[in-house]
Amino acid sequence: MKIREFLRNNYLFVAFVLITILFGVLSEGKLFYAGNILNLFQQNMYVFILASGMFICILTGGNTDLSCGSAVCLIGAIAFRMMENGTDGAVAILVMLMIGIIIGAIHGYLIGRFRLPSIIVTLASMSIIRGIANLILGGYTLSVDDEIYLKLFGISKGFPFYFVFVLLSVMAAVYISEFAPLGKHIYALGGNRHSARTSGINEIKIIMFAYIFMGILTAIAAGVVTGRMGIVGPGLGETYAMDAIAACFIGGVSVSGGKGKISGVIMGALLMGVINQGMSIQGLSVNYQNVIKGIILVLAVLSGYLLNREGDKRL
């Protein structure tokens, strides 16, 4: 019973340790090289940023954003085109944030005001946004050499500024969910929508806020990813939404909303990072990686359901 109780309360940590050991063995220890550990964080920064925003959206009642990866591509493409045409990097960054806010506001209004399923709204916008991004890129990969942009989102004088944006994104999600009065309303709405409405909580404003926050973090993720790489291409961000959603569900966030902690999401993001890095070291193709990620997502949701059901029975 003690072992079962330990596993139920610490299953995420146990899974993290086991998967890390697994990929460590499969890679013959390469996973633990200093360079690969650094790459683990660098190449998966978008997961921490987007998962922080996705976490807030899911809490409102299981709402997700399937378009965030496409939005990263669109926002990056617009910024690069602007800078290519001589626009100052600082102005391009402001435009990126505005686009993220607009996309989030549209999603929030449609989902909150008309109660449309988030999966339908964001699936449709994913297609629209990806199409616009490809039109802007014209099938080509763009590069940028704007000093302000590359320094802010890259490495300047040996300091990786992109880690600051990751930290700020996570801290914002921590503040909203743990300390801000708004966080209680978000949990209440996700836990019991009818009771939340009865108590006077404005559902539209809460969902609007969640998606605008998601839009801002999407813009930040676009800057971090494109600033570090210095390029943006048509395929950018194709798996980002799945990674962010998987990090949340692996981290114990309830599929129906109202339950979950940002600490679990961070652990889920770390786990996704290990999985991504491990598969890259093994040289697995993108197709195999997508299959494995899909299986992991299903197992995460299933384990969360079984653990919650067991917890309810104990009560």
Secondary structure as UniProt FT lines:
FT   HELIX           2..26
FT   TURN            27..29
FT   HELIX           30..32
FT   HELIX           34..43
FT   HELIX           45..59
FT   TURN            60..61
FT   TURN            66..67
FT   HELIX           68..84
FT   TURN            85..86
FT   HELIX           89..114
FT   HELIX           118..137
FT   TURN            138..139
FT   STRAND          142..143
FT   HELIX           147..153
FT   STRAND          155..156
FT   TURN            157..158
FT   STRAND          159..160
FT   HELIX           162..174
FT   HELIX           175..179
FT   HELIX           181..191
FT   HELIX           193..198
FT   TURN            199..200
FT   HELIX           203..229
FT   STRAND          231..232
FT   TURN            234..239
FT   HELIX           240..250
FT   TURN            251..252
FT   TURN            255..256
FT   HELIX           262..282
FT   HELIX           286..314
//
